[in-house]
Amino acid sequence: MKVKRNVLLNPGPATTTDTVKEAQVVPDICPREEEFAELMRSLRFDLLKTVHASPDKYTCVLFCGSGTINIDICLNSLLPEGKKVMILNNGAYSSRAVEVCNYYGLPLKELRYPFDERPDLKEAEEALKADPDIALVYTTHNETGTGIMNPIREIGALAHKYNACFVVDTTSTLAMVPIDIEKENIDFCMASAQKGIMGMAGLSFIIGNKAMLEASKDYPKRSYYCNLYLQYDYFEKTGEMHFTPPVQTVYAAVQALKEYFEEGEMPKWERHTRVFRAIHEGLDRLGFKDVIRPEWQTGLVVAVRYPDDENWSFEKVHNYCYERGFTIYPGKIASLNTFRLCALGAIDEEDIREFFKVFEQALKECGVAVPVRYNENA
Ligand SMILES: *Cc1c(COP(=O)(O)O)cnc(C)c1O
């Protein structure tokens, strides 16, 4: 089997290895067979290791869906009756969590910050102190729209000080940035198979504190398909998903995780870091400016400002690169025109050097002056 290799610089789904692609081609199997349940049992167990979660204290629950299903599930399932969610929001993904709360009509305290600022811990503590009804604190680890890293360990410590459960969207860091669930004060985190572990889209998972999950048995049920306790309970009793799992995607995830452990947590993080540096080098050489101050960047996503050049066209540059096997991605900041280059997936620095040859050629084809220009010295 020969499949064309594309270099995806979008923030997931990420470039996968051929062996992960091939792992999906398996004999047909009914997922209610014990053989398949055993596969998911070991997958759940192995996923715990990606965040160094002890199986005595933590569990992993799988869902069929894209990463957003985890946001929905954690928020609708982990809030006790009459209690309130607090979201520290400095970007598009925490805004999505706010929308989920609004859709379910969950009581919400939102602390909003500009996209290029980090949450104010003092303000967070005051809010927690002032309102003992806050039972669930939520934020996003790496805001994938901008690449800003939030101080989850500190936020988690505050949540625990005021007896709240701490839920973090780690979709764009898990299995990339090394995470120790206990050290980071995380009660529940999440990701989907298409991102850090470099599997296929359609399988998502939540890793969380077993005792807290079991306590949520009696919390209000706000969704049927997307309830964390129901899915957990079904897994514990039968080893299976409540409803049909994404069978072939599970096989790909098993292979992807095997390759994750073969590569190793630190070497993989170093590879992402090499890719990230190569992206910055390429951008610097062409005069591009990014939007998040360097010390706050997670090291996986670079949000880049459009140059002030009348010949610049994201679409044209995108299409030129796309036709040559490289995918760049639009930004996610309402108030500023940006595009994104990401360091996810099975790629290395040589891919980025090749990309910048094509990218520079695209700028020339469009008539964009290089180095690129900005009107003000921001
Ligand atoms: C990718 C991502 C998600 C999930 O997005 P889907 O489009 O549903 O896969 C959630 N949170 C973060 C931070 C992400 O980067």
The ligand as an SDF file (V2000), in Angstrom:
LIG
                    3D

 15 15  0  0  0  0  0  0  0  0999 V2000
   -8.7300   20.1110   18.6110 C   0  0  0  0  0  0  0  0  0  0  0  0
   -9.1860   20.6020   19.9080 C   0  0  0  0  0  0  0  0  0  0  0  0
  -10.4410   20.2240   20.4210 C   0  0  0  0  0  0  0  0  0  0  0  0
  -11.3920   19.3120   19.6830 C   0  0  0  0  0  0  0  0  0  0  0  0
  -11.8240   19.8040   18.4750 O   0  0  0  0  0  0  0  0  0  0  0  0
  -12.6520   18.8540   17.4810 P   0  0  0  0  0  0  0  0  0  0  0  0
  -12.7990   19.6960   16.2620 O   0  0  0  0  0  0  0  0  0  0  0  0
  -13.9260   18.5170   18.1190 O   0  0  0  0  0  0  0  0  0  0  0  0
  -11.7830   17.6440   17.2770 O   0  0  0  0  0  0  0  0  0  0  0  0
  -10.7680   20.6420   21.6870 C   0  0  0  0  0  0  0  0  0  0  0  0
   -9.9530   21.4240   22.4020 N   0  0  0  0  0  0  0  0  0  0  0  0
   -8.7610   21.8060   21.9530 C   0  0  0  0  0  0  0  0  0  0  0  0
   -7.8880   22.6670   22.8140 C   0  0  0  0  0  0  0  0  0  0  0  0
   -8.3330   21.4240   20.6860 C   0  0  0  0  0  0  0  0  0  0  0  0
   -7.1290   21.8040   20.2390 O   0  0  0  0  0  0  0  0  0  0  0  0
  1  2  1  0
  2  3  1  0
  2 14  2  0
  3  4  1  0
  3 10  2  0
  4  5  1  0
  5  6  1  0
  6  7  2  0
  6  8  1  0
  6  9  1  0
 10 11  1  0
 11 12  2  0
 12 13  1  0
 12 14  1  0
 14 15  1  0
M  END
$$$$
